[in-house]
């Protein structure tokens, strides 16, 4: 039972963040996160260990999201505002505004990327998945995901530096 609780504590925040960034809705992100755990518990007998548990659960998450997009004809948009109060508590009001603007700008830039590429970024940063796991989820090689991530990261860093100059 303790092992199950530890898995929940480790994966829950990653799944929630993934859904929150994809939907921009806290309640929906929490519902989807719980749905992943529900679906995983129903299908645990089908988990064959060919991937990590985290990768398997993110595959469930992606499928739930795809189903949502199809059923709601969801139009992709990024988060207008990211809740970052714990991070900003020690900053001045001016620094808080700058940080929120930077995060919003970065998320908008990620949102303008090809959906496949933005997914690599989100799974790596917010899902905390390895390049191998991301490759398994996206149907690409580990090397492709690694190179794509690093190129995108460098591109986004340059754009953010240019924006702040």
Secondary structure, DSSP 4 states (H G I P E B T S, - for coil): -HHHHHHHHHHHHHHHHHHHHHH--HHHHHHHHHHHHHHHHHHGGG--SSS-HHHHHHHHHHHHHHHHHHHHTPPP---SS---HHHHTTS-HHHHHHHHHHHHHHHHHHHHS-HHHHHHHHHHHTS---HHHHHHHHTS-HHHHHHHHHHHHHHHHHHHHHHH-
